Amino acid sequence: MTRPSVTVAVVMERVAQPNRWEDWGHRVVEVVADEGGFGSEPRKLHDDGKTSQWLYPGHKLELFADECKGYFLNLTAGQPVWFVMWRLDEGDASMARPEAVSVSYIQADRWLSAEEKVDNVPLQDDLHDWLRLFTNANFKVDEPRRQRAQSFLSGEEREKLAREVKGTDRG
């Protein structure tokens, strides 16, 4: 079984001395469809000595049914976005490279919890519809978790607590 996927390219911007504490500033500018015309190597799009933009092609995004809750959160949080995790290049601290691309709010949260750098940029309308259709077809609402018995309570106390939780205890 093949998963729905799309290949994208990430445009990163580098700014020389954005403030007096940093030599370089980096951010994701855009995520665009990559239909194979960009090649496989990063390429410089613009460089005026202060600001430069670089295109990083070949990032494949696959959709997974078990990640639909993260897609749903992205789709319903306002403007849906791409999440791009990036790192400074180990060989050249003036450069940053995108490492992964996602449309899952939960995946982005995992990256941030691991102290990775994550930027987001708006998701294009056609890909928004693609993601929405996949999410609608595969999203399953979590079942409520059963509460474990509280063994330290008497049977009567547990029954009263159960009625209160259900909203049936009026007394």
ZASE-831189 format. One record per residue (C-alpha): residue number from 1; x negated, y, z; residue in three letters. Coordinates in steps of 0.5 Angstrom, whole numbers, plus 2048, in hexadecimal, padded with zeros to 3 digits. Example, Ala and Ser with C-alpha at 12.3 -4.5 7.8 and 13.67 -1.06 7.14 Angstrom:
<pt pos="1" u="7E7" v="7F7" w="810" code="ALA"/>
<pt pos="2" u="7E5" v="7FE" w="80E" code="SER"/>
//
This chain:
<pt pos="1" u="800" v="800" w="800" code="MET"/>
<pt pos="2" u="7FD" v="807" w="7FE" code="THR"/>
<pt pos="3" u="7FE" v="80D" w="803" code="ARG"/>
<pt pos="4" u="801" v="813" w="800" code="PRO"/>
<pt pos="5" u="7FB" v="818" w="7FF" code="SER"/>
<pt pos="6" u="7F8" v="81E" w="7FC" code="VAL"/>
<pt pos="7" u="7F1" v="820" w="7FB" code="THR"/>
<pt pos="8" u="7EF" v="828" w="7FD" code="VAL"/>
<pt pos="9" u="7E9" v="82D" w="7FD" code="ALA"/>
<pt pos="10" u="7E8" v="831" w="803" code="VAL"/>
<pt pos="11" u="7E6" v="838" w="802" code="VAL"/>
<pt pos="12" u="7E1" v="83B" w="807" code="MET"/>
<pt pos="13" u="7DF" v="842" w="809" code="GLU"/>
<pt pos="14" u="7D8" v="844" w="80C" code="ARG"/>
<pt pos="15" u="7D7" v="84B" w="80F" code="VAL"/>
<pt pos="16" u="7D0" v="84D" w="810" code="ALA"/>
<pt pos="17" u="7D0" v="850" w="817" code="GLN"/>
<pt pos="18" u="7D7" v="851" w="819" code="PRO"/>
<pt pos="19" u="7D5" v="854" w="81F" code="ASN"/>
<pt pos="20" u="7CF" v="855" w="823" code="ARG"/>
<pt pos="21" u="7CF" v="84F" w="827" code="TRP"/>
<pt pos="22" u="7D0" v="84A" w="821" code="GLU"/>
<pt pos="23" u="7CB" v="849" w="81B" code="ASP"/>
<pt pos="24" u="7D1" v="846" w="817" code="TRP"/>
<pt pos="25" u="7D9" v="846" w="817" code="GLY"/>
<pt pos="26" u="7DC" v="840" w="813" code="HIS"/>
<pt pos="27" u="7E4" v="83F" w="812" code="ARG"/>
<pt pos="28" u="7E8" v="83B" w="80D" code="VAL"/>
<pt pos="29" u="7EB" v="83F" w="808" code="VAL"/>
<pt pos="30" u="7EF" v="83B" w="804" code="GLU"/>
<pt pos="31" u="7F1" v="833" w="802" code="VAL"/>
<pt pos="32" u="7F2" v="832" w="7FB" code="VAL"/>
<pt pos="33" u="7F4" v="82C" w="7F7" code="ALA"/>
<pt pos="34" u="7EE" v="828" w="7F4" code="ASP"/>
<pt pos="35" u="7F0" v="825" w="7ED" code="GLU"/>
<pt pos="36" u="7E9" v="823" w="7EC" code="GLY"/>
<pt pos="37" u="7E6" v="829" w="7E8" code="GLY"/>
<pt pos="38" u="7E2" v="82C" w="7EE" code="PHE"/>
<pt pos="39" u="7DD" v="826" w="7EE" code="GLY"/>
<pt pos="40" u="7DA" v="823" w="7F4" code="SER"/>
<pt pos="41" u="7D5" v="828" w="7F7" code="GLU"/>
<pt pos="42" u="7D7" v="82E" w="7FB" code="PRO"/>
<pt pos="43" u="7D6" v="835" w="7F7" code="ARG"/>
<pt pos="44" u="7D5" v="83C" w="7F8" code="LYS"/>
<pt pos="45" u="7DB" v="840" w="7F6" code="LEU"/>
<pt pos="46" u="7D9" v="847" w="7F8" code="HIS"/>
<pt pos="47" u="7D3" v="84A" w="7FB" code="ASP"/>
<pt pos="48" u="7D2" v="852" w="7FC" code="ASP"/>
<pt pos="49" u="7CD" v="851" w="802" code="GLY"/>
<pt pos="50" u="7D2" v="852" w="807" code="LYS"/>
<pt pos="51" u="7D7" v="84D" w="806" code="THR"/>
<pt pos="52" u="7D7" v="847" w="802" code="SER"/>
<pt pos="53" u="7DC" v="842" w="800" code="GLN"/>
<pt pos="54" u="7DB" v="83A" w="7FF" code="TRP"/>
<pt pos="55" u="7E0" v="835" w="7FC" code="LEU"/>
<pt pos="56" u="7DF" v="82E" w="7FF" code="TYR"/>
<pt pos="57" u="7E3" v="829" w="7FA" code="PRO"/>
<pt pos="58" u="7E5" v="822" w="7FB" code="GLY"/>
<pt pos="59" u="7E9" v="822" w="802" code="HIS"/>
<pt pos="60" u="7EE" v="81C" w="802" code="LYS"/>
<pt pos="61" u="7F4" v="81D" w="806" code="LEU"/>
<pt pos="62" u="7F8" v="816" w="807" code="GLU"/>
<pt pos="63" u="7FF" v="816" w="80B" code="LEU"/>
<pt pos="64" u="800" v="811" w="810" code="PHE"/>
<pt pos="65" u="807" v="80F" w="812" code="ALA"/>
<pt pos="66" u="805" v="80F" w="81A" code="ASP"/>
<pt pos="67" u="802" v="816" w="819" code="GLU"/>
<pt pos="68" u="809" v="819" w="817" code="CYS"/>
<pt pos="69" u="80A" v="81C" w="81E" code="LYS"/>
<pt pos="70" u="804" v="820" w="81D" code="GLY"/>
<pt pos="71" u="807" v="822" w="816" code="TYR"/>
<pt pos="72" u="80E" v="824" w="819" code="PHE"/>
<pt pos="73" u="80B" v="828" w="81E" code="LEU"/>
<pt pos="74" u="807" v="82C" w="818" code="ASN"/>
<pt pos="75" u="80D" v="82C" w="814" code="LEU"/>
<pt pos="76" u="811" v="82F" w="81A" code="THR"/>
<pt pos="77" u="80C" v="834" w="81D" code="ALA"/>
<pt pos="78" u="80E" v="83A" w="818" code="GLY"/>
<pt pos="79" u="809" v="83A" w="812" code="GLN"/>
<pt pos="80" u="806" v="833" w="810" code="PRO"/>
<pt pos="81" u="7FF" v="833" w="810" code="VAL"/>
<pt pos="82" u="7F8" v="82F" w="80E" code="TRP"/>
<pt pos="83" u="7F4" v="82E" w="814" code="PHE"/>
<pt pos="84" u="7ED" v="82E" w="812" code="VAL"/>
<pt pos="85" u="7E7" v="82B" w="817" code="MET"/>
<pt pos="86" u="7E0" v="82E" w="815" code="TRP"/>
<pt pos="87" u="7D9" v="82E" w="818" code="ARG"/>
<pt pos="88" u="7D3" v="832" w="817" code="LEU"/>
<pt pos="89" u="7CE" v="82E" w="812" code="ASP"/>
<pt pos="90" u="7C9" v="82B" w="816" code="GLU"/>
<pt pos="91" u="7C3" v="82D" w="811" code="GLY"/>
<pt pos="92" u="7C5" v="834" w="810" code="ASP"/>
<pt pos="93" u="7C9" v="838" w="816" code="ALA"/>
<pt pos="94" u="7CB" v="83D" w="811" code="SER"/>
<pt pos="95" u="7D0" v="838" w="80E" code="MET"/>
<pt pos="96" u="7D6" v="835" w="810" code="ALA"/>
<pt pos="97" u="7D9" v="82F" w="80D" code="ARG"/>
<pt pos="98" u="7E0" v="82C" w="80D" code="PRO"/>
<pt pos="99" u="7E0" v="825" w="810" code="GLU"/>
<pt pos="100" u="7E8" v="823" w="810" code="ALA"/>
<pt pos="101" u="7EF" v="826" w="80E" code="VAL"/>
<pt pos="102" u="7F5" v="824" w="811" code="SER"/>
<pt pos="103" u="7FD" v="826" w="811" code="VAL"/>
<pt pos="104" u="7FE" v="823" w="818" code="SER"/>
<pt pos="105" u="7FF" v="828" w="81E" code="TYR"/>
<pt pos="106" u="7FD" v="822" w="822" code="ILE"/>
<pt pos="107" u="7F6" v="820" w="81E" code="GLN"/>
<pt pos="108" u="7F4" v="828" w="81F" code="ALA"/>
<pt pos="109" u="7F5" v="827" w="826" code="ASP"/>
<pt pos="110" u="7F1" v="821" w="827" code="ARG"/>
<pt pos="111" u="7EB" v="825" w="823" code="TRP"/>
<pt pos="112" u="7EC" v="82B" w="828" code="LEU"/>
<pt pos="113" u="7EC" v="827" w="82E" code="SER"/>
<pt pos="114" u="7E5" v="824" w="82B" code="ALA"/>
<pt pos="115" u="7E3" v="82B" w="82B" code="GLU"/>
<pt pos="116" u="7E3" v="82B" w="823" code="GLU"/>
<pt pos="117" u="7E4" v="831" w="81F" code="LYS"/>
<pt pos="118" u="7EA" v="831" w="81C" code="VAL"/>
<pt pos="119" u="7ED" v="837" w="817" code="ASP"/>
<pt pos="120" u="7F4" v="837" w="814" code="ASN"/>
<pt pos="121" u="7F7" v="83A" w="80E" code="VAL"/>
<pt pos="122" u="7FE" v="83A" w="80B" code="PRO"/>
<pt pos="123" u="800" v="834" w="807" code="LEU"/>
<pt pos="124" u="802" v="835" w="800" code="GLN"/>
<pt pos="125" u="80A" v="834" w="7FF" code="ASP"/>
<pt pos="126" u="809" v="82E" w="7FA" code="ASP"/>
<pt pos="127" u="805" v="82A" w="7FF" code="LEU"/>
<pt pos="128" u="80A" v="82C" w="805" code="HIS"/>
<pt pos="129" u="810" v="829" w="801" code="ASP"/>
<pt pos="130" u="80B" v="823" w="800" code="TRP"/>
<pt pos="131" u="80A" v="822" w="807" code="LEU"/>
<pt pos="132" u="811" v="824" w="809" code="ARG"/>
<pt pos="133" u="813" v="81E" w="805" code="LEU"/>
<pt pos="134" u="80E" v="819" w="808" code="PHE"/>
<pt pos="135" u="810" v="81B" w="80F" code="THR"/>
<pt pos="136" u="817" v="81B" w="80E" code="ASN"/>
<pt pos="137" u="817" v="814" w="80B" code="ALA"/>
<pt pos="138" u="812" v="811" w="810" code="ASN"/>
<pt pos="139" u="813" v="815" w="817" code="PHE"/>
<pt pos="140" u="816" v="811" w="81D" code="LYS"/>
<pt pos="141" u="818" v="815" w="823" code="VAL"/>
<pt pos="142" u="814" v="812" w="829" code="ASP"/>
<pt pos="143" u="819" v="80E" w="82E" code="GLU"/>
<pt pos="144" u="81A" v="810" w="835" code="PRO"/>
<pt pos="145" u="815" v="80C" w="839" code="ARG"/>
<pt pos="146" u="818" v="808" w="83F" code="ARG"/>
<pt pos="147" u="817" v="80A" w="846" code="GLN"/>
<pt pos="148" u="813" v="805" w="84A" code="ARG"/>
<pt pos="149" u="817" v="803" w="850" code="ALA"/>
<pt pos="150" u="815" v="807" w="856" code="GLN"/>
<pt pos="151" u="814" v="801" w="85B" code="SER"/>
<pt pos="152" u="813" v="806" w="861" code="PHE"/>
<pt pos="153" u="81A" v="808" w="861" code="LEU"/>
<pt pos="154" u="820" v="803" w="863" code="SER"/>
<pt pos="155" u="825" v="800" w="85E" code="GLY"/>
<pt pos="156" u="82A" v="806" w="860" code="GLU"/>
<pt pos="157" u="825" v="80B" w="85F" code="GLU"/>
<pt pos="158" u="823" v="809" w="858" code="ARG"/>
<pt pos="159" u="82A" v="808" w="856" code="GLU"/>
<pt pos="160" u="82B" v="810" w="858" code="LYS"/>
<pt pos="161" u="825" v="812" w="855" code="LEU"/>
<pt pos="162" u="827" v="80E" w="84E" code="ALA"/>
<pt pos="163" u="82E" v="812" w="84F" code="ARG"/>
<pt pos="164" u="82B" v="819" w="850" code="GLU"/>
<pt pos="165" u="826" v="818" w="84A" code="VAL"/>
<pt pos="166" u="82D" v="816" w="845" code="LYS"/>
<pt pos="167" u="830" v="81C" w="848" code="GLY"/>
<pt pos="168" u="836" v="817" w="84B" code="THR"/>
<pt pos="169" u="835" v="819" w="852" code="ASP"/>
<pt pos="170" u="83A" v="81E" w="854" code="ARG"/>
<pt pos="171" u="839" v="81E" w="85C" code="GLY"/>
//
